[in-house]
């Protein structure tokens, strides 16, 4: 099952971060773009930053080459010529597909990696930065998604029905954040935060600060971590595991009068009803948090009870801006101040 991060009264876990704490001493960070999103790396020892940056850059380049739906030379794109035959895949792609199938199983198919063709039909057929934000009407109709249960991975041997196009976008970034944070912390013996858009993973010792954890600003307005918040937000401290935010507002485009977004309901092949503007979830890993946040967007109002039963702390913002919190999400929302120092998950 999906595992929650430990409660705030346990260590490590998730807690409210005071607004008036100074920036962390002895941390260092780097920011760049990769995998079509903003990358932020923070380490507790500045001496580790150059090597940690090189490790993360290499990891993300390898993930992109293995898992990209938009690169003609990626290993994932090469699967389209399999025509239903079992094919061997690399260890890296096998791990990424295994993570996607696990997410599908744990969310009862809400997060389904076989939505690739439906995603392309909806207009998301290239890196998001290259998608025109407006355009002529697009005929997008309900379609049958092949279904994750027909995708079989035995070790490194993959088989799936002819014509199936995998999309690992719902899981690969969170998995990559978990994988890289753990590798860097183990190799360099320091605390690490890796943020890939809305997917955050931490590993190693947390920063020494009054709140005893990585300070993260959660909001539903896309922006730089160094910008003042653009609206109500929650400032929390995370000491282990992962945090993910899924949004129907960040990656949107218009075709005719229709507003489309990148989170598809696999039962229809259409964008999920935008009941939630954003959903943020804390869990044992970024991959689990992301699976839960994405599934919650698809489940709509039913997500409140589902997350509560799982014990996953979450913050959900509906289409009108009303904020709901469940399962011990620690901090009430706060109005935007003039300035704050934080990490901002968005995707």
N, C-alpha and C positions, 0 to 999 in steps of 0.2 A: 504494500500500500504506500501511498504518499506519506512521507514522514514530516511532522512539524518540527520546527526548531524548538529547543527547550524553552520553557516559560521564563518570563523575566526574573522570577525569584530563584531560578536555577542558573548555574554557570556551566558553559556559556549560553547565550540566548539573545533575546531581543528586548530592548528597553527604550524608554523615552530619553532623548538627549537634551540636556539643558540648552537653551538658546544662547546663554551668555558665556559659554565656555570658549576659551581662546583656541586658535588653530593648534593642531597637534605639533608638539615639538619633536624633532628628529624624524619626521616623515619626509618623503620626497615623492614627486609624482611626474608622470609624463602623459601627454594626450596626443592622439593622432586618429586617423580614420582607417578602418579596415573592415572587411565583410559588410560593406555598405552602411556602416554605422560609426559612431564615435567610440573610441577606445580610451579608457582611462586606467592607468596603472599607478597604484600607490604602494610604497614599501615603507616599513618602519625603520629601516637603516639606509640613509642616503647613499652609502657606499655600495649598496646592492643594486641601485637603480640602473646603471648602464648594462650590467649583465642581465638583469631581469627584463629590461626592455628588449634586448636582443633575443632572449628566449621567447618572449611573448610574440614578437614580430614573426619569428620562425614558426611558432605553433600556428598562428593565425593564417600564415601563408600556406601551410600544409593543409589546414582545414578547408581553406578556400579552394585549393586545387582538387581536393577529394570530394567536397560536398556542394559546390556551387551549382545552382540550377541555371545560372546565366552565362557560364563559361563553356564554350564549345569544347575546350580541351580538358574539362574536369572529368574525373572518374565517374561522377554521378551522371553526367550527360552521356557518357559512353554506354551506360546501361540501356539506353533506348534502342540500341541495335541488338539486344539480346533476344528479342522476339519470343519471349516466354521460356527460353532455355535457361537452365541453371548456369550461373557464371560465378567464378571466383572473384572476390573483391579484396582490396588491401586491408590490413589490420585496422587502419585508421577509419576507413569507410565502414567496415564491419561494426566497429564500436559505435560510430555515429548512428547507423541504422538500428542497432540493438537498443540504443537510448530512445530513438523515435518509437520503436515498437513497444517498448516498456511504457512510454508515456501514453500510447494508444490504449494499452491494456488497463492501466491504472485510472484512466479517465473514461472508461467504457466507450472508447472510440471518438470522444470529442476532439482529441488531438490526433489526427489521422495523417500519416505521411504520404498517402496516396492521392492527395488533392492537387498534385502538380499540374495536371492538364486543366482542371477547373480554375486554378489560380491564373494560368496563362489566358484562359478564355475570359476572365474578368479584367484582363488588361495588365496584370502584374507578370510580365514576361521578360523583364530585364531589371537591372539594378534600379532601385527606387529613384535614385537621383536622375535617371534618364527617362522616367515616365512623365509624359506631359500631364500637368495637373488638370487641364481641361481639354475637352475634345468632343467630337460629334457623338451622337447616341451610339451605344454599344448594345447589341442584342445579347443579354446575359440571361440565360434560362436555367431552371433547375436541371441538374444532370446527376446521374448516378456516379458516385465515386467508387473506384474499384474495391476499396476496403482493405484495411490493414491485416485482417485475418488471412487474406490470401497471399501475404508476403511471408516467405519462410527463409530464415537465416539459420543455417546449420554450420556453426563454426565460421568459416569465411566463404561458404557457398550460399549464394543468394538465388532464390527463385521467386518469380511473381508472374501474374498473368500478362500475356502479350498486350502491349499498349499502355501498361501502367507507367505513370511518370511520378517519381518520388519528389517530394518537396520537404527538405529537412529544415526549412527556415524556422519552424515553430519550436525546434529543440536544439539545433546545432550550436547556436550562439551561447546558450546557457551551459550546455555540456562543455563547450570550448573554454568558457570562463572557469568552470570547476576544474577542468583538467589542467589548465595552465597555472591557476592559483596554487593548486596542490604541488605541481612540479617545481615551481619557483620557490615556494616555502621550504620544500624538502631539500632542494639543492643548495639554496643560499642561506638557510637557517634564519629567516626573517619573517615578519608578518607581511601579508600580501592582500591587497584588494584588486580584483580585476573587474572592470565594468565594461560590458559590451552592449551599448545602448541601454535597454531596460533590464539587462541581466547582470546581476552582481554576485560574485563569489568571493569569499574571504577564506584565508588559510594561514596557519601559523599563529604566533602570538599577536593579540590585538594591541593597538597603540595604547600607550600609557596616558590616560586622560581622565578627568574626573568621572566621566560616564563609563569608562572602562570598555570601550569598543569603538568600532568604525562608525563615524557619524555620517548618516545618510539622510538627505532631504528627499522626501517623496512628494511629488506634485503631479498634476496632470497637464501642465503647460511645458512644452518642449523648450529646453534652453541649456545653456552652458552651466556646469556646476559652479562657476564663479560669478554667474549673474545673480542679482537679487531675484527672489521668487516672483513669479508672475501671477500668483493668486494664493488662496489658502493652501497650506502645506502641512506635512507632518515631519518633524525632525526626530529621528530615532537613532539608536545605537545598536549595531549588530555585532555580535562577538563570535559567531561561528555560522557555518552553513551558507545560505544564499538568500537573495531577495530578488524578485522579478516583478516588473510592471508590464502589463499588456494593455494596449490602447487601441480604441477605434478612431481616435482623433489624430494620432501622429502621422500615420501613413494612409492618406486619403487622396482620392482623385475623383474628378467628375467626368461623366460621359453623358452628354445631353443634360437632362435635369437630374440624373441619378448620381448620388454620392456613394462611392464604393470605398471599401477598406480591405485590409489584407488578412483579416481573420475570417476564414470561411467555415461555415457549418458543413461538415462532411456529409450530413444526411441530405442536403440539398445542393451542395456545390456552390452556394451563394454566400455573400458576406453575411455574417451573423447580425441579427437585429441589434442595433446599437443601444441596448438597454443601459450598458455601462460605458462611460467615457474612458475610464481607466480602472484596472484592478491590480492591486499590489499585494503580493503574498510573500511571507517568510517561511522557509522550510529548511530541511536538513541539507539541501543542496540547491544550487541555482537551477539545475535541471528539474527538480521536483517543484520548486517555486514557480518556474515558468510553465510547466505542464498544468499546474493548478490555476494560474492566472489566466492562461489562454482558454482552458476549459470553462472557467467562470464567465468569460465574455460570451461564450457560446450558450451556456446554460441560462443566462439572463437572471431573473429574480430567484430562480431555484438555487443559484450559487450560494446564497446566504446560508441556507440550511446545510448544503453540502460541505462547505468550508468549515462550518461549526462542528458538524459531526466528525470531520477529519482532525479537528483541533489545529487548523492552520491559521495563524494570525493573518488577517487580511484587512485592507482598506479598499472600499469600492466607491467610486464616484459615479452617480447616475447621469443621464443625459441633461438633467436640469442643474447639475452641480451639487446635489445633495450628497453628503458623505455618510457612508455606513462603515462601521468597523465590527469585526467578529473575532472570536476565539482569542481574546487577550491582546489584540493590537493595542500597543501601549499608550499612544499619545493622541489627545484630542487635536483636531486641526487648529492651526493658528493663522491669523491674518498675516499678509506679507509685510515684513519689516523693510527698513531701508537697505540693510545689508545682512548677509549670513554666509558662513563658510560651510560647505557641504558637498556631498556627492549627489548628483541628480539622476535617478534612473528614468530613462525614457526610451521608447522605441516605437 
